[in-house]
Amino acid sequence: MDDPPDLGLLFHRLNNQLGIILAHAELLEAKAAIEADRARASQVVAGALEAMATVKAIRRDLTPES
């Protein structure tokens, strides 16, 4: 039988990828010349932040208290 995945490593990798998405979306938001483009980038920023918060909540719920 396969060993369960290292959830800590999975959360870390997911947060790293979300951080990259967030950074690029923030850059696009700051540099967008058209309001519609800024609004779209802002939605990506909000989505990335929400996803990061969800990862944190899942990690908190699955990690045994010490």
C-alpha positions in Angstrom: 0.0 0.0 0.0 1.2 3.5 -0.8 2.3 5.8 2.1 0.1 8.9 2.5 1.5 12.1 1.0 3.3 14.5 3.2 0.6 17.1 3.6 2.9 19.7 5.0 5.0 19.5 1.8 1.8 19.6 -0.3 0.6 22.7 1.5 4.0 24.4 1.2 4.1 23.7 -2.6 0.6 24.9 -3.1 1.3 28.1 -1.2 4.4 28.7 -3.2 2.5 28.4 -6.5 -0.3 30.7 -5.2 2.3 33.2 -4.1 3.6 33.3 -7.6 0.1 33.8 -9.0 -0.6 36.5 -6.4 2.6 38.4 -7.2 2.0 38.4 -11.0 -1.6 39.4 -10.5 -0.6 42.3 -8.2 2.0 43.4 -10.8 -0.7 43.3 -13.6 -3.1 45.2 -11.4 -0.5 47.9 -10.7 0.5 48.3 -14.3 -2.8 48.0 -16.1 -3.7 51.1 -18.1 -7.3 50.2 -18.6 -9.8 50.0 -15.7 -11.3 46.7 -17.0 -7.9 45.1 -17.0 -7.2 46.3 -13.4 -10.6 44.9 -12.3 -9.8 41.5 -13.9 -6.3 41.5 -12.2 -8.0 42.5 -8.9 -10.3 39.5 -9.2 -7.3 37.2 -9.6 -5.6 38.8 -6.6 -8.7 38.3 -4.5 -9.0 34.7 -5.7 -5.4 33.9 -4.9 -5.7 35.4 -1.4 -8.9 33.4 -0.8 -7.2 30.2 -2.0 -4.2 30.9 0.3 -6.6 31.4 3.2 -8.4 28.2 2.3 -5.1 26.3 2.3 -4.3 27.8 5.7 -7.7 26.7 7.1 -7.4 23.2 5.7 -3.9 22.9 7.2 -5.1 24.1 10.5 -8.0 21.6 10.5 -5.9 18.7 9.5 -2.9 19.4 11.7 -3.1 17.8 15.1 -2.8 20.3 18.0 0.5 20.1 19.8 
